[in-house]
Amino acid sequence: GKKHPKIMNIIELIQQLYGDSCQLRSPLNKRQLDKARKLIPAELLEILKISNGIYKTMINPDTNQTAVIDLIIYSLADIKSQTEHYRCEYGGEGIVFSGDLSVGFFVFKPDGKIFRYDYYNLSEEYYAENLEDWLRKWKDIE
């Protein structure tokens, strides 16, 4: 299939920003993909087609083993459960695709903009213009 040029860049950008501390996963299978199409915006789906979620990893200095510490981009299962949680709790529109307990969740809005949802205050605010913008801002904070 033809790769979406822009999206490869998102994955490349993640790899560039995180270096060895990110790890791709296997792509969605056909059955998952058919289900995901109904739920997930094309831009996010293109990422999941290549890697169903992207892990953030670190090397454990004691064992020298790579340990997964977080997800930079959620897997389909996480996207589904977190999005459901967000919609039930807050009633907002959009798809939750990333986040972290200290900052809240990131929501991909129908217009492609990224909002940050704060579940302590049950509020959300504009965060980034698009995925690339989000990634650069988010990486700077970490």
N, C-alpha and C positions, 0 to 999 in steps of 0.2 A: 504493500500500500504506500501511498504518497505521504511522507511525513509533513506535518504542518510546520513550516519553517520557523514561525514565531515561537512555537512551543518547545521545539528542540532547544531553542535559546533559553527558555525558562529552566529546563533541566540542566543545560550547559551552565547557565548562570548559577544555579544552586551548586553545581559541582565546582565551579570557579570560586564561589564565595566560601564554601565549606570544605573544599579540598577532600582530604581523606576522611573527614569526619561526616561524610554523608554516604548513604548506601542505598542503591536502587533495589527495588523488589521485583518479583515477576509481574508481568503485565496482567491485566484482566483477561480472563478467558472469554470465549464467545458468549456463553450463557450470562455471565456477569455483565458483559458489555451491553447485551440486549436490554437487560434490566436497567443498567445505569443510564442508557440513552434517554429514558423517560424523565430522569431525575436531575442529571448533572449537566450544567452548561458545557458547550462544546470546548471551550478553552481548558476547563479542568479535565474533561473527558480525554482530551488529547494527551495529557500528562499520565492519566491512569492507564491509558492504552499502552504506554511505554513502561510505566512502573506504577503498580497499585500501591500508592503511598511512597514516601521517601523518608527513610530513617535518618535520624541524626545519631551519630555514634561517637564513642570515645574509647581510647585504649586504656584498659585498666592497668595501671603501672605495676601492680603486684603480679598479675598473671600474664600480662602482655596480650591478653585476649581483647578482641573488639566487643564492646558492649553497646547495645542500643539504649540510648537515654531518652529519646524523644522522637516524635514524627515531625518533620518539617512540613510535609504535605500529608494529610490523612489518607488512609486507605478507604476504599469504597464503604466498607462496613462501618468505619468510624465516622465517615461523612454522613452516612444515613442516620446513625444513632445520635450524633451531636446536632444534626440539623433538626431532627424530630424534637429533641430536647429544647432547642432554641425556639422552634415554632410553637411548641406547647406552652413554654414558660413565658415567652416574650411576645409571641404572635407576629414576629417580624417576617419579612420576605427575604429569600435568599438561601444560599447553601453554605453551611459551615465547613470549611476545608482545612483549617489549621487553628492552632491556638495553644494556650498554655495557662496553667492555673493562676499564674501571677498576673497575667495581662488580660485574660479573657479570650474570647474566640474571634477568629476572623471570618467574616461573612462575605461571600461573593454575591453581590446584588444582581438583580436581573439586567441592569444596564452595564454590568461589568466592573463597576467601582467596588472597592473593598472597604467595608466598615468594620470597626472593632466593637464587639459586643462585650459589655462588662456585666458579668452575671451577679456580682455583689450588689450593684446599684440598679440592675435590670435596665440598663440604658445602652444606647449605641451611638457611635459617632463616626463620621467620615474618617477614613485612615489613608487610603491611597487611590490613585487614579486607575490602576490596573495591577495585574499580577507582578509585573516586573518592578513597578514602583513599590509595591508592597514588600517584595523580597528584599530590595535594597534598604528600605527603611527598617524593616524588621531585623535584618542582619546587623544593622548598626547598633541596635539596642542591646542585643544579646551579650 
